[in-house]
Each structure stands twice: as structure tokens, then as C-alpha cells.
Amino acid sequence: MHQRDLLAGGTQGEVGPRASILGAWTVALLLCVLIGLLTALPIFGQSAAGALSISISASSSPSQEASVSHILDVSWKVTGGTAPYKVTIAVTGPDGGAVVETEEALEGTRGFPLNFPEGGNILVRVDVSDGAGSTVSGTARVTLVPTTTPGIDTGSFPCEKMAFSTEEDFVTRGPLPPDGNPIISDGDLLGDGCVICARNRELLSAFNVNEDLGLDAVDILDVRRSLIAFSTELDSPHAGQFTAGDLLLTNGIVIPNAALLEAFQLRLRNLGLDAVHFVGKLDAILAFLESAQKMGRDYWAQAGALQASLRQYDIDIWFSTEGTAPYPAWPTFLDGDLLSARDGIIVARNSLLLPVGVPAGIPNRGVDFGLDAVTAKRVSERESIHFSTELLYRGELGFSDGDVLLILDGVIYTNDELIRCFEPAARFLGLDALFIAEP
């Protein structure tokens, strides 16, 4: 009875020791459940990931647009922190200029058009701030692969109308080149107004050659893409890559000297390459070169491969050699004659290039003055041929081997006129390669 009365009494409002303990535990349990629920519920704008952080990546690819050299893609992902967020992307180019854009998205990719055809290093910086005042930053560096020959720009291009190289190295005492090096090499491509269109190593960049190998012939085919045909005075330092007589292009094409000579049916396989000029419609020339880029040097070494391709595209390659063949018997051609790679004929003999009063021509008139450089219109018009010789002549119609001559006419530009603004210590430096857009 006593125990029952105690329990009954407790149920009527009397709090005994056991009831007090049970009540306390009940309250504690309810508080824990409530706290657990509150903790499990997400707080608006806060990520379950914790502290604010960012990850970024960046990559570039060449652009197909004329006014844009590269497309830079920047990707980012923000985690943690508290809303609202602000993402700022800054892209700094090789010239030190910066482009800044603001994004609200926590994850995404943004493309940046760039125009640095010469390549260079890009710094990407992404800053993020959140509603709680936290900030984090991330950086990435991207190296742009040159899309043109460095030093050659698009649009207003000093070498778009005229380009040449000298036979001798010299020091400019006039305008200092942009790279700060006053030494001008006989392998550098120079432009009207004493500018450097491209250093020799830049012409050879597609071949991974850093040495200066000289410049013996040149033809600028596409300024926008800096597509240039040329030859060097020295063989490649990489065994089997190319020789001084091969025709090279800045996109990596190598056409062996023997392929140029194939139509002449000579046993000699390399007579050097002193001058080169592509003839035909420009779009057909570019189509040929696009196809040629897919072929290796060995393909063009096959008998007749080059000639068949030139006929297919209805184009030709005019060139001159450093040697005479066959020699010393009655020569098929002289190193002063202008030759056709497609047809295996002489486009213009050395005696025809020079004025009648100059004793040019073997065996009848006495002297082969050589042919060091040639340029002309793309159509097959011999009347537009401009050139330079390997020998000077002091007669009435005199000229030096650094002057630019017009077929059957004589001097158009003197060597001094070409180089004067460089202010070299010598007033004559020779002429090894020549390009004139509208001769």
C-alpha cells in the first residue's frame, strides 16, 4: 500500500526523485534531437564543402579568324564559402596588357580571343570572393605556340610589298631591332624601311633549328599565315632533315633539290638553290602547299612526283641553281639561267635577263653573271622579272651584285637604296634573296 500510494501521489503532481530524473533526460533528449535537426538543415548560401576554394585550368588553340591568332579557354570551379559569390578572371598577354571579366557562375568555361601570332606567355588569374568576406585566388600560365613566323605581323606589314636578304652580316647603326640585337645576319629577312621581317631562326622554327643557316632564296606566298618559301646556305644540323639546296617552307615542307631538277634528267642530285619564285594562281599555289604539307621529304624524292603535282594544280616553280650542269661539256643550263621545275626548260637565259650591251652568256658572249635572286608577277610574264646577279659589271650599263635589276632594262634599285637607313659601316652588302609583291 505504501508503494502504491507513493506512485499514486506522484501522478497527482508530486514530484519524486525518479520522476525528476526522467524529466531531465527527456528534456535533454529533445534538445539533442532539435540541435541535430538544425545542424542537418543547410544554411542558405553555404556549401557543405566548407572553406572557400577554387580550382582553375587554361589552354589555348590556334584560331581560324584573320584578326585572332589564338582562343584561350579558361575553366574554373568554386567550392565552399557563402553566397553571394563574385568570380573575376584576368588574362595578361605577352605585351603586359590585361583583359578582365566578371562571372557569377561557380563553375564554367570562358573563351578569350587573343591576337599574338608571334606567341608568348599568358598569365591567367582568377579571384573569388564570397558573402562572408572570404577571398581566394588561383593562377595558371599558358604558352602560346606561334601561329605565324615571329616578327611577321598581319595587316600592315613592312615586308608585304618587298623583302630581301644581304650577302654579308652587319651591325645596324640606324634603327635598333625590337629584340635589341643590332647585328643583322645574312640569314635574316629584311623589309622596306629597314625593318627585320624575321630572324633566320624564326624562319626555321618549324624545323627546330636555332642556328643561323643563312638565306639564299625567298618567296612570300601568304602574309596572313606567314607562309614563306626559302632556301638556306648551310645544311640542317639535324642529319637527313634538309640540305642547302632544298626548297623549304615555314610550315615545315621540304622539297629536295633533286625533285626540282627531276625534269632536266640529270644525274647530279643537288646543285644548290639560289633563287625561287612560285608561278600560277595564288589559290592554286596555296592548295598545292596544303597538300604538300601532308607529304614527307621522301615522297617528293620519288621520280616525277613534284612535276605531276605541279601540273595537277597548274602552277610552276621558277628557280636558279648554284651550279652549272652538265659541266664542263656544253651546258644544259648555267647557274645564271632561270629554270622551270615543272617543264624542265630554261625560262630565261642569263643573256636574256641582262641588257644587250652586257656581255652575258656562255659560250657566245663570254660571261655568266649568275642569278642570286628572282621575283616576278605570279602570272607567267617574263617581262616582270626582277633579279640580282652574283657578279658586278663596270661597263656603260654597270651594276653591282647587290642591285635589283629589271629584265633587259638594268638597275631599278641600288644596293645602297635598300640598306641606307640601317646606316651600316659599309655601303655595299650584296643581295641574296628578293621578293617584290607587284614588280
Secondary structure as a PSIPRED ss2 file (coil, helix, strand):
# PSIPRED VFORMAT (PSIPRED V4.0)

   1 M C   1.000  0.000  0.000
   2 H H   0.000  1.000  0.000
   3 Q H   0.000  1.000  0.000
   4 R H   0.000  1.000  0.000
   5 D H   0.000  1.000  0.000
   6 L H   0.000  1.000  0.000
   7 L H   0.000  1.000  0.000
   8 A H   0.000  1.000  0.000
   9 G H   0.000  1.000  0.000
  10 G H   0.000  1.000  0.000
  11 T H   0.000  1.000  0.000
  12 Q C   1.000  0.000  0.000
  13 G C   1.000  0.000  0.000
  14 E C   1.000  0.000  0.000
  15 V C   1.000  0.000  0.000
  16 G C   1.000  0.000  0.000
  17 P H   0.000  1.000  0.000
  18 R H   0.000  1.000  0.000
  19 A H   0.000  1.000  0.000
  20 S H   0.000  1.000  0.000
  21 I H   0.000  1.000  0.000
  22 L H   0.000  1.000  0.000
  23 G H   0.000  1.000  0.000
  24 A H   0.000  1.000  0.000
  25 W H   0.000  1.000  0.000
  26 T H   0.000  1.000  0.000
  27 V H   0.000  1.000  0.000
  28 A H   0.000  1.000  0.000
  29 L H   0.000  1.000  0.000
  30 L H   0.000  1.000  0.000
  31 L H   0.000  1.000  0.000
  32 C H   0.000  1.000  0.000
  33 V H   0.000  1.000  0.000
  34 L H   0.000  1.000  0.000
  35 I H   0.000  1.000  0.000
  36 G H   0.000  1.000  0.000
  37 L H   0.000  1.000  0.000
  38 L H   0.000  1.000  0.000
  39 T H   0.000  1.000  0.000
  40 A H   0.000  1.000  0.000
  41 L C   1.000  0.000  0.000
  42 P C   1.000  0.000  0.000
  43 I C   1.000  0.000  0.000
  44 F C   1.000  0.000  0.000
  45 G C   1.000  0.000  0.000
  46 Q E   0.000  0.000  1.000
  47 S C   1.000  0.000  0.000
  48 A C   1.000  0.000  0.000
  49 A C   1.000  0.000  0.000
  50 G C   1.000  0.000  0.000
  51 A C   1.000  0.000  0.000
  52 L C   1.000  0.000  0.000
  53 S E   0.000  0.000  1.000
  54 I E   0.000  0.000  1.000
  55 S E   0.000  0.000  1.000
  56 I E   0.000  0.000  1.000
  57 S E   0.000  0.000  1.000
  58 A E   0.000  0.000  1.000
  59 S E   0.000  0.000  1.000
  60 S E   0.000  0.000  1.000
  61 S E   0.000  0.000  1.000
  62 P E   0.000  0.000  1.000
  63 S C   1.000  0.000  0.000
  64 Q C   1.000  0.000  0.000
  65 E C   1.000  0.000  0.000
  66 A C   1.000  0.000  0.000
  67 S C   1.000  0.000  0.000
  68 V C   1.000  0.000  0.000
  69 S C   1.000  0.000  0.000
  70 H E   0.000  0.000  1.000
  71 I E   0.000  0.000  1.000
  72 L E   0.000  0.000  1.000
  73 D E   0.000  0.000  1.000
  74 V E   0.000  0.000  1.000
  75 S E   0.000  0.000  1.000
  76 W E   0.000  0.000  1.000
  77 K E   0.000  0.000  1.000
  78 V E   0.000  0.000  1.000
  79 T E   0.000  0.000  1.000
  80 G C   1.000  0.000  0.000
  81 G C   1.000  0.000  0.000
  82 T E   0.000  0.000  1.000
  83 A C   1.000  0.000  0.000
  84 P C   1.000  0.000  0.000
  85 Y C   1.000  0.000  0.000
  86 K E   0.000  0.000  1.000
  87 V E   0.000  0.000  1.000
  88 T E   0.000  0.000  1.000
  89 I E   0.000  0.000  1.000
  90 A E   0.000  0.000  1.000
  91 V E   0.000  0.000  1.000
  92 T E   0.000  0.000  1.000
  93 G C   1.000  0.000  0.000
  94 P C   1.000  0.000  0.000
  95 D C   1.000  0.000  0.000
  96 G C   1.000  0.000  0.000
  97 G C   1.000  0.000  0.000
  98 A E   0.000  0.000  1.000
  99 V E   0.000  0.000  1.000
 100 V E   0.000  0.000  1.000
 101 E E   0.000  0.000  1.000
 102 T E   0.000  0.000  1.000
 103 E E   0.000  0.000  1.000
 104 E C   1.000  0.000  0.000
 105 A C   1.000  0.000  0.000
 106 L C   1.000  0.000  0.000
 107 E E   0.000  0.000  1.000
 108 G E   0.000  0.000  1.000
 109 T E   0.000  0.000  1.000
 110 R E   0.000  0.000  1.000
 111 G E   0.000  0.000  1.000
 112 F E   0.000  0.000  1.000
 113 P E   0.000  0.000  1.000
 114 L E   0.000  0.000  1.000
 115 N C   1.000  0.000  0.000
 116 F C   1.000  0.000  0.000
 117 P C   1.000  0.000  0.000
 118 E C   1.000  0.000  0.000
 119 G C   1.000  0.000  0.000
 120 G E   0.000  0.000  1.000
 121 N E   0.000  0.000  1.000
 122 I E   0.000  0.000  1.000
 123 L E   0.000  0.000  1.000
 124 V E   0.000  0.000  1.000
 125 R E   0.000  0.000  1.000
 126 V E   0.000  0.000  1.000
 127 D E   0.000  0.000  1.000
 128 V E   0.000  0.000  1.000
 129 S E   0.000  0.000  1.000
 130 D C   1.000  0.000  0.000
 131 G C   1.000  0.000  0.000
 132 A C   1.000  0.000  0.000
 133 G C   1.000  0.000  0.000
 134 S C   1.000  0.000  0.000
 135 T E   0.000  0.000  1.000
 136 V E   0.000  0.000  1.000
 137 S E   0.000  0.000  1.000
 138 G E   0.000  0.000  1.000
 139 T E   0.000  0.000  1.000
 140 A E   0.000  0.000  1.000
 141 R E   0.000  0.000  1.000
 142 V E   0.000  0.000  1.000
 143 T E   0.000  0.000  1.000
 144 L E   0.000  0.000  1.000
 145 V C   1.000  0.000  0.000
 146 P C   1.000  0.000  0.000
 147 T C   1.000  0.000  0.000
 148 T C   1.000  0.000  0.000
 149 T C   1.000  0.000  0.000
 150 P C   1.000  0.000  0.000
 151 G C   1.000  0.000  0.000
 152 I C   1.000  0.000  0.000
 153 D C   1.000  0.000  0.000
 154 T C   1.000  0.000  0.000
 155 G C   1.000  0.000  0.000
 156 S C   1.000  0.000  0.000
 157 F C   1.000  0.000  0.000
 158 P C   1.000  0.000  0.000
 159 C C   1.000  0.000  0.000
 160 E C   1.000  0.000  0.000
 161 K C   1.000  0.000  0.000
 162 M E   0.000  0.000  1.000
 163 A E   0.000  0.000  1.000
 164 F E   0.000  0.000  1.000
 165 S E   0.000  0.000  1.000
 166 T C   1.000  0.000  0.000
 167 E C   1.000  0.000  0.000
 168 E C   1.000  0.000  0.000
 169 D C   1.000  0.000  0.000
 170 F E   0.000  0.000  1.000
 171 V E   0.000  0.000  1.000
 172 T C   1.000  0.000  0.000
 173 R C   1.000  0.000  0.000
 174 G C   1.000  0.000  0.000
 175 P C   1.000  0.000  0.000
 176 L C   1.000  0.000  0.000
 177 P C   1.000  0.000  0.000
 178 P C   1.000  0.000  0.000
 179 D C   1.000  0.000  0.000
 180 G C   1.000  0.000  0.000
 181 N C   1.000  0.000  0.000
 182 P C   1.000  0.000  0.000
 183 I E   0.000  0.000  1.000
 184 I E   0.000  0.000  1.000
 185 S C   1.000  0.000  0.000
 186 D C   1.000  0.000  0.000
 187 G C   1.000  0.000  0.000
 188 D C   1.000  0.000  0.000
 189 L E   0.000  0.000  1.000
 190 L E   0.000  0.000  1.000
 191 G E   0.000  0.000  1.000
 192 D C   1.000  0.000  0.000
 193 G C   1.000  0.000  0.000
 194 C C   1.000  0.000  0.000
 195 V E   0.000  0.000  1.000
 196 I E   0.000  0.000  1.000
 197 C E   0.000  0.000  1.000
 198 A E   0.000  0.000  1.000
 199 R C   1.000  0.000  0.000
 200 N H   0.000  1.000  0.000
 201 R H   0.000  1.000  0.000
 202 E H   0.000  1.000  0.000
 203 L H   0.000  1.000  0.000
 204 L C   1.000  0.000  0.000
 205 S H   0.000  1.000  0.000
 206 A H   0.000  1.000  0.000
 207 F H   0.000  1.000  0.000
 208 N C   1.000  0.000  0.000
 209 V C   1.000  0.000  0.000
 210 N C   1.000  0.000  0.000
 211 E C   1.000  0.000  0.000
 212 D C   1.000  0.000  0.000
 213 L C   1.000  0.000  0.000
 214 G C   1.000  0.000  0.000
 215 L C   1.000  0.000  0.000
 216 D C   1.000  0.000  0.000
 217 A E   0.000  0.000  1.000
 218 V E   0.000  0.000  1.000
 219 D E   0.000  0.000  1.000
 220 I E   0.000  0.000  1.000
 221 L E   0.000  0.000  1.000
 222 D E   0.000  0.000  1.000
 223 V C   1.000  0.000  0.000
 224 R C   1.000  0.000  0.000
 225 R C   1.000  0.000  0.000
 226 S C   1.000  0.000  0.000
 227 L E   0.000  0.000  1.000
 228 I E   0.000  0.000  1.000
 229 A E   0.000  0.000  1.000
 230 F E   0.000  0.000  1.000
 231 S E   0.000  0.000  1.000
 232 T C   1.000  0.000  0.000
 233 E C   1.000  0.000  0.000
 234 L C   1.000  0.000  0.000
 235 D C   1.000  0.000  0.000
 236 S C   1.000  0.000  0.000
 237 P C   1.000  0.000  0.000
 238 H C   1.000  0.000  0.000
 239 A C   1.000  0.000  0.000
 240 G C   1.000  0.000  0.000
 241 Q C   1.000  0.000  0.000
 242 F C   1.000  0.000  0.000
 243 T C   1.000  0.000  0.000
 244 A C   1.000  0.000  0.000
 245 G C   1.000  0.000  0.000
 246 D C   1.000  0.000  0.000
 247 L E   0.000  0.000  1.000
 248 L E   0.000  0.000  1.000
 249 L E   0.000  0.000  1.000
 250 T C   1.000  0.000  0.000
 251 N C   1.000  0.000  0.000
 252 G C   1.000  0.000  0.000
 253 I C   1.000  0.000  0.000
 254 V E   0.000  0.000  1.000
 255 I E   0.000  0.000  1.000
 256 P C   1.000  0.000  0.000
 257 N H   0.000  1.000  0.000
 258 A H   0.000  1.000  0.000
 259 A H   0.000  1.000  0.000
 260 L H   0.000  1.000  0.000
 261 L H   0.000  1.000  0.000
 262 E H   0.000  1.000  0.000
 263 A H   0.000  1.000  0.000
 264 F H   0.000  1.000  0.000
 265 Q C   1.000  0.000  0.000
 266 L C   1.000  0.000  0.000
 267 R C   1.000  0.000  0.000
 268 L C   1.000  0.000  0.000
 269 R C   1.000  0.000  0.000
 270 N C   1.000  0.000  0.000
 271 L C   1.000  0.000  0.000
 272 G C   1.000  0.000  0.000
 273 L C   1.000  0.000  0.000
 274 D C   1.000  0.000  0.000
 275 A E   0.000  0.000  1.000
 276 V E   0.000  0.000  1.000
 277 H E   0.000  0.000  1.000
 278 F E   0.000  0.000  1.000
 279 V E   0.000  0.000  1.000
 280 G C   1.000  0.000  0.000
 281 K C   1.000  0.000  0.000
 282 L H   0.000  1.000  0.000
 283 D H   0.000  1.000  0.000
 284 A H   0.000  1.000  0.000
 285 I H   0.000  1.000  0.000
 286 L H   0.000  1.000  0.000
 287 A H   0.000  1.000  0.000
 288 F H   0.000  1.000  0.000
 289 L H   0.000  1.000  0.000
 290 E H   0.000  1.000  0.000
 291 S H   0.000  1.000  0.000
 292 A H   0.000  1.000  0.000
 293 Q C   1.000  0.000  0.000
 294 K C   1.000  0.000  0.000
 295 M C   1.000  0.000  0.000
 296 G C   1.000  0.000  0.000
 297 R H   0.000  1.000  0.000
 298 D H   0.000  1.000  0.000
 299 Y H   0.000  1.000  0.000
 300 W H   0.000  1.000  0.000
 301 A C   1.000  0.000  0.000
 302 Q C   1.000  0.000  0.000
 303 A C   1.000  0.000  0.000
 304 G C   1.000  0.000  0.000
 305 A H   0.000  1.000  0.000
 306 L H   0.000  1.000  0.000
 307 Q H   0.000  1.000  0.000
 308 A H   0.000  1.000  0.000
 309 S H   0.000  1.000  0.000
 310 L H   0.000  1.000  0.000
 311 R H   0.000  1.000  0.000
 312 Q H   0.000  1.000  0.000
 313 Y C   1.000  0.000  0.000
 314 D C   1.000  0.000  0.000
 315 I C   1.000  0.000  0.000
 316 D E   0.000  0.000  1.000
 317 I E   0.000  0.000  1.000
 318 W E   0.000  0.000  1.000
 319 F E   0.000  0.000  1.000
 320 S E   0.000  0.000  1.000
 321 T C   1.000  0.000  0.000
 322 E C   1.000  0.000  0.000
 323 G C   1.000  0.000  0.000
 324 T C   1.000  0.000  0.000
 325 A E   0.000  0.000  1.000
 326 P C   1.000  0.000  0.000
 327 Y C   1.000  0.000  0.000
 328 P C   1.000  0.000  0.000
 329 A C   1.000  0.000  0.000
 330 W C   1.000  0.000  0.000
 331 P C   1.000  0.000  0.000
 332 T C   1.000  0.000  0.000
 333 F E   0.000  0.000  1.000
 334 L C   1.000  0.000  0.000
 335 D C   1.000  0.000  0.000
 336 G C   1.000  0.000  0.000
 337 D C   1.000  0.000  0.000
 338 L E   0.000  0.000  1.000
 339 L E   0.000  0.000  1.000
 340 S E   0.000  0.000  1.000
 341 A C   1.000  0.000  0.000
 342 R C   1.000  0.000  0.000
 343 D C   1.000  0.000  0.000
 344 G C   1.000  0.000  0.000
 345 I C   1.000  0.000  0.000
 346 I E   0.000  0.000  1.000
 347 V E   0.000  0.000  1.000
 348 A E   0.000  0.000  1.000
 349 R C   1.000  0.000  0.000
 350 N H   0.000  1.000  0.000
 351 S H   0.000  1.000  0.000
 352 L H   0.000  1.000  0.000
 353 L H   0.000  1.000  0.000
 354 L C   1.000  0.000  0.000
 355 P C   1.000  0.000  0.000
 356 V C   1.000  0.000  0.000
 357 G C   1.000  0.000  0.000
 358 V C   1.000  0.000  0.000
 359 P C   1.000  0.000  0.000
 360 A E   0.000  0.000  1.000
 361 G C   1.000  0.000  0.000
 362 I C   1.000  0.000  0.000
 363 P C   1.000  0.000  0.000
 364 N C   1.000  0.000  0.000
 365 R C   1.000  0.000  0.000
 366 G C   1.000  0.000  0.000
 367 V E   0.000  0.000  1.000
 368 D C   1.000  0.000  0.000
 369 F C   1.000  0.000  0.000
 370 G C   1.000  0.000  0.000
 371 L C   1.000  0.000  0.000
 372 D C   1.000  0.000  0.000
 373 A E   0.000  0.000  1.000
 374 V E   0.000  0.000  1.000
 375 T E   0.000  0.000  1.000
 376 A C   1.000  0.000  0.000
 377 K C   1.000  0.000  0.000
 378 R C   1.000  0.000  0.000
 379 V C   1.000  0.000  0.000
 380 S C   1.000  0.000  0.000
 381 E C   1.000  0.000  0.000
 382 R H   0.000  1.000  0.000
 383 E H   0.000  1.000  0.000
 384 S H   0.000  1.000  0.000
 385 I C   1.000  0.000  0.000
 386 H E   0.000  0.000  1.000
 387 F E   0.000  0.000  1.000
 388 S E   0.000  0.000  1.000
 389 T C   1.000  0.000  0.000
 390 E C   1.000  0.000  0.000
 391 L C   1.000  0.000  0.000
 392 L C   1.000  0.000  0.000
 393 Y E   0.000  0.000  1.000
 394 R C   1.000  0.000  0.000
 395 G C   1.000  0.000  0.000
 396 E C   1.000  0.000  0.000
 397 L C   1.000  0.000  0.000
 398 G C   1.000  0.000  0.000
 399 F E   0.000  0.000  1.000
 400 S C   1.000  0.000  0.000
 401 D C   1.000  0.000  0.000
 402 G C   1.000  0.000  0.000
 403 D C   1.000  0.000  0.000
 404 V E   0.000  0.000  1.000
 405 L E   0.000  0.000  1.000
 406 L E   0.000  0.000  1.000
 407 I C   1.000  0.000  0.000
 408 L C   1.000  0.000  0.000
 409 D C   1.000  0.000  0.000
 410 G E   0.000  0.000  1.000
 411 V E   0.000  0.000  1.000
 412 I E   0.000  0.000  1.000
 413 Y E   0.000  0.000  1.000
 414 T C   1.000  0.000  0.000
 415 N H   0.000  1.000  0.000
 416 D H   0.000  1.000  0.000
 417 E H   0.000  1.000  0.000
 418 L H   0.000  1.000  0.000
 419 I H   0.000  1.000  0.000
 420 R H   0.000  1.000  0.000
 421 C H   0.000  1.000  0.000
 422 F H   0.000  1.000  0.000
 423 E C   1.000  0.000  0.000
 424 P C   1.000  0.000  0.000
 425 A C   1.000  0.000  0.000
 426 A C   1.000  0.000  0.000
 427 R C   1.000  0.000  0.000
 428 F C   1.000  0.000  0.000
 429 L C   1.000  0.000  0.000
 430 G C   1.000  0.000  0.000
 431 L C   1.000  0.000  0.000
 432 D C   1.000  0.000  0.000
 433 A E   0.000  0.000  1.000
 434 L E   0.000  0.000  1.000
 435 F E   0.000  0.000  1.000
 436 I E   0.000  0.000  1.000
 437 A C   1.000  0.000  0.000
 438 E C   1.000  0.000  0.000
 439 P C   1.000  0.000  0.000
